[in-house]
Amino acid sequence: MDMEFQAELVMRFFGAVAKPCEWVPWTRALPNAPIGDWVEGPEGRCSLRVQDGLGVDVTPLTLAERAFLRWALSAAAAPEEFEPLAALGTCSTEDLLRAVVGRDGGNLIRKAATSLAVPVCPAHLVAIEWSTGVGGEVEHRESADMVKNVMEAYVEVDAWLVSRQLPLAVASISRTSLRRAWLSLGHEEMDVRGLSALSGQVASALRSEAMIDARVAVSGVIRTPQEVTAGVAMLELARREAARRNGDAAVFGDDPVRMALLWLDEPARDALLRSVAAFSEVSAEGWPEGWGEIAEAMVRSNLNISEAARSLYMHRNTLLARIEKLRDASGLDVRRGADALALFAAGALLQGQSAPE
């Protein structure tokens, strides 16, 4: 039972019987009684244990009232808001990142990982969240069933967990099943772009086949059972990235540079931008318009100017002229790999800072 709920229950009970509620620290001077049991303490005062370190003075209560309170503490269910999966949204980015790299990210992330079944490794966790109307529990259950049906039409799911409170379902899917699903659709060997495309197809199918506006997020690979906690953290970060992009799908690691830049703290961001513009006479805000898009196009095209020009819908000579202007302004040349990556990172960082939270 949630500890705050225990205390609230006791206070409400004392209020209902119109008697004073006096808390008692449960120290070593008192016996190690189970939660809900009462014992006789110093000076004949009778104390009932509410939590590990907290009790309440039940001397004013009758034996029948004490018995009822004891039953209530042992029989009451935990409050709904304690569901770990639904509460993941309250985790800080710092805690999630600590969990991703194998450090302790906090009790809530561990509890969420415990609530999920990952029968086969290597595997991915896939979260599907959708919009619901006002139909309550029945509509929630029907929507969850439709989500499952559409998802299972694409890929074999090893285990499901559906949130009781949120329109959210999490599936555990083996890497082999995902690859098989991608190949069955007539594509080549699956990579991160293939996984992103498959996620987008599931979201599109939910809209067209089940009339559900859904968003799909996919964790990175969970290689061993010991990495499930990291998988949960990766899944939550992917969910947040999908919401930030306002897109229908996001895969953890599908754009690692951009995502990692968003996780930098403010001094690290400022230092990176200052480093990129270290030899420029003007700040990055004063560089030629569209320089971030040019850098990204060059990175995406593996420094192929003709391909980058096509992706930007401009003539090759126009792009070359703009590259020269950018070089003059920044001191960096996107035709060189290290310079292109540095400019791409700076552009992505500035774009992330201006994006709505």
Helices and strands as residue ranges (DSSP letters): H 3-16, E 23-25, E 38-40, G 42-44, E 46-51, E 54-57, H 63-75, G 80-82, H 84-87, G 88-90, H 93-100, H 107-115, E 123-130, H 136-154, E 159-162, E 168-174, H 175-184, H 192-209, E 214-218, G 225-227, H 228-245, E 249-251, H 256-262, H 266-276, G 284-286, H 291-300, H 305-311, H 316-330, H 337-354
